[in-house]
């Protein structure tokens, strides 16, 4: 069962889609999306596949660069995100991008169907990332490129640990402190590189970037609501979520948190 068939993952991102384009979460999505497109090298006429596209953070910049002679196929499991992506494309006058429901473990198109393939902030949801990456690589045409963007060792820091403390206070049975979350499966250049090598892509480059984001308590909560961190709220009622938000706010103020740090890894492989 891929990500589309995973009820928890699908429900998480259907809910998170409502907040993807809030200013605080959009900081990471927009910067990471545009930087991915820059590094992979989308050109006029490129056929692009963007998996885990969200509301278009990488698909829309790719469509702008591909131009009228190119085409972007943007795939995600969250229908709400796709609807928002279509609306954004319409406002920008971009007619060369198609937002559709799909699963990164079962990409559309056949072998060598795309000149550029992008998966930003999504490969860690694959059950077997190396197997999925091998499938994606097969869809890249000669002379094309594949880009995978992931979070690095610091994500939502220093609020990450404070959030897990607040969750554990509300749900002691859901104490995730010290446990690996999905996006931490390969959050270093070495561990991400191992996935590429296991997928048969030993020749690749990894670019590391650190982003610093000024935030308020409300901004941090918006990031929780508009990202994969939303999964921590699964099964909680409104009152419980309210107490969680209040507990997180107290911790953020006590620690004087006014900035988030995000490490981002961009891995690119090019086909001869």
MONORJO-V54272 format. One record per residue. N is the residue number from 1. D_CENTER is the distance of its C-alpha to the mean C-alpha in Angstrom with 2 decimals. Layout:
# MONORJO-V54272
n:N d_center:D_CENTER
n:N d_center:D_CENTER
This chain:
# MONORJO-V54272
n:1 d_center:19.66
n:2 d_center:16.15
n:3 d_center:13.15
n:4 d_center:14.97
n:5 d_center:18.01
n:6 d_center:16.65
n:7 d_center:17.91
n:8 d_center:16.20
n:9 d_center:12.60
n:10 d_center:13.64
n:11 d_center:15.54
n:12 d_center:12.93
n:13 d_center:10.52
n:14 d_center:13.73
n:15 d_center:14.84
n:16 d_center:11.80
n:17 d_center:11.80
n:18 d_center:15.10
n:19 d_center:13.76
n:20 d_center:10.57
n:21 d_center:13.16
n:22 d_center:15.19
n:23 d_center:15.96
n:24 d_center:14.64
n:25 d_center:10.93
n:26 d_center:11.15
n:27 d_center:12.31
n:28 d_center:9.10
n:29 d_center:7.16
n:30 d_center:10.47
n:31 d_center:11.46
n:32 d_center:8.59
n:33 d_center:8.72
n:34 d_center:12.48
n:35 d_center:12.92
n:36 d_center:11.23
n:37 d_center:13.61
n:38 d_center:16.41
n:39 d_center:16.22
n:40 d_center:16.09
n:41 d_center:18.97
n:42 d_center:18.83
n:43 d_center:22.49
n:44 d_center:24.71
n:45 d_center:25.11
n:46 d_center:21.96
n:47 d_center:20.77
n:48 d_center:16.97
n:49 d_center:14.67
n:50 d_center:11.03
n:51 d_center:9.34
n:52 d_center:6.55
n:53 d_center:7.62
n:54 d_center:7.55
n:55 d_center:10.62
n:56 d_center:10.78
n:57 d_center:9.38
n:58 d_center:9.94
n:59 d_center:12.21
n:60 d_center:14.71
n:61 d_center:15.37
n:62 d_center:15.70
n:63 d_center:18.13
n:64 d_center:20.05
n:65 d_center:20.62
n:66 d_center:21.41
n:67 d_center:24.01
n:68 d_center:26.31
n:69 d_center:27.06
n:70 d_center:23.48
n:71 d_center:21.14
n:72 d_center:17.41
n:73 d_center:16.38
n:74 d_center:13.11
n:75 d_center:12.17
n:76 d_center:10.43
n:77 d_center:12.06
n:78 d_center:12.38
n:79 d_center:15.52
n:80 d_center:15.42
n:81 d_center:12.24
n:82 d_center:14.02
n:83 d_center:17.17
n:84 d_center:15.82
n:85 d_center:14.49
n:86 d_center:17.99
n:87 d_center:19.69
n:88 d_center:18.01
n:89 d_center:18.96
n:90 d_center:22.42
n:91 d_center:22.89
n:92 d_center:22.12
n:93 d_center:24.46
n:94 d_center:22.05
n:95 d_center:23.59
n:96 d_center:22.05
n:97 d_center:18.67
n:98 d_center:18.54
n:99 d_center:15.94
n:100 d_center:16.52
n:101 d_center:15.70
n:102 d_center:14.92
n:103 d_center:13.67
n:104 d_center:11.93
n:105 d_center:14.95
n:106 d_center:17.32
n:107 d_center:16.36
n:108 d_center:18.84
n:109 d_center:21.55
n:110 d_center:23.81
n:111 d_center:24.35
n:112 d_center:23.93
n:113 d_center:22.79
n:114 d_center:20.35
n:115 d_center:20.87
n:116 d_center:17.25
n:117 d_center:14.30
n:118 d_center:10.69
n:119 d_center:7.64
n:120 d_center:4.81
n:121 d_center:2.46
n:122 d_center:4.63
n:123 d_center:8.11
n:124 d_center:9.01
n:125 d_center:9.62
n:126 d_center:12.29
n:127 d_center:15.73
n:128 d_center:16.90
n:129 d_center:14.28
n:130 d_center:17.22
n:131 d_center:18.77
n:132 d_center:15.74
n:133 d_center:15.41
n:134 d_center:19.14
n:135 d_center:18.81
n:136 d_center:16.31
n:137 d_center:18.69
n:138 d_center:21.56
n:139 d_center:20.20
n:140 d_center:20.37
n:141 d_center:23.75
n:142 d_center:26.18
n:143 d_center:25.41
n:144 d_center:21.76
n:145 d_center:18.61
n:146 d_center:15.32
n:147 d_center:12.35
n:148 d_center:9.64
n:149 d_center:7.52
n:150 d_center:7.09
n:151 d_center:8.30
n:152 d_center:12.06
n:153 d_center:14.96
n:154 d_center:14.93
n:155 d_center:12.27
n:156 d_center:13.69
n:157 d_center:16.99
n:158 d_center:19.73
n:159 d_center:18.70
n:160 d_center:16.82
n:161 d_center:20.21
n:162 d_center:21.83
n:163 d_center:19.44
n:164 d_center:20.16
n:165 d_center:23.82
n:166 d_center:23.79
n:167 d_center:22.30
n:168 d_center:24.96
n:169 d_center:27.61
n:170 d_center:26.96
n:171 d_center:26.27
n:172 d_center:28.03
n:173 d_center:27.24
n:174 d_center:23.50
n:175 d_center:23.89
n:176 d_center:20.81
n:177 d_center:22.12
n:178 d_center:22.31
n:179 d_center:20.20
n:180 d_center:17.06
n:181 d_center:13.88
n:182 d_center:11.55
n:183 d_center:9.12
n:184 d_center:12.52
n:185 d_center:13.68
n:186 d_center:13.44
n:187 d_center:12.83
n:188 d_center:15.81
n:189 d_center:16.95
n:190 d_center:19.48
n:191 d_center:17.49
n:192 d_center:14.85
n:193 d_center:17.99
n:194 d_center:19.56
n:195 d_center:17.02
n:196 d_center:17.79
n:197 d_center:21.48
n:198 d_center:21.55
n:199 d_center:20.10
n:200 d_center:22.96
n:201 d_center:21.29
n:202 d_center:23.23
n:203 d_center:23.25
n:204 d_center:19.98
n:205 d_center:19.15
n:206 d_center:16.68
n:207 d_center:16.38
n:208 d_center:15.80
n:209 d_center:15.30
n:210 d_center:15.85
n:211 d_center:15.12
n:212 d_center:17.51
n:213 d_center:17.13
n:214 d_center:20.36
n:215 d_center:20.04
n:216 d_center:22.40
n:217 d_center:22.37
n:218 d_center:21.27
n:219 d_center:18.28
n:220 d_center:17.11
n:221 d_center:17.66
n:222 d_center:15.74
n:223 d_center:12.61
n:224 d_center:13.40
n:225 d_center:13.92
n:226 d_center:10.89
n:227 d_center:8.11
n:228 d_center:8.17
n:229 d_center:11.40
n:230 d_center:12.92
n:231 d_center:13.86
n:232 d_center:16.49
n:233 d_center:18.34
n:234 d_center:18.90
n:235 d_center:22.63
n:236 d_center:23.60
n:237 d_center:26.04
n:238 d_center:26.13
n:239 d_center:28.64
n:240 d_center:26.73
n:241 d_center:23.55
n:242 d_center:25.91
n:243 d_center:27.40
n:244 d_center:24.07
n:245 d_center:23.13
n:246 d_center:26.64
n:247 d_center:26.53
n:248 d_center:23.34
n:249 d_center:24.97
n:250 d_center:28.11
n:251 d_center:26.40
n:252 d_center:24.53
n:253 d_center:27.87
n:254 d_center:29.82
n:255 d_center:27.68
n:256 d_center:27.65
n:257 d_center:23.89
n:258 d_center:23.37
n:259 d_center:20.46
n:260 d_center:17.02
n:261 d_center:16.14
n:262 d_center:12.76
n:263 d_center:13.04
n:264 d_center:10.62
n:265 d_center:11.53
n:266 d_center:11.77
n:267 d_center:13.66
n:268 d_center:15.73
n:269 d_center:18.47
n:270 d_center:21.17
n:271 d_center:23.61
n:272 d_center:27.27
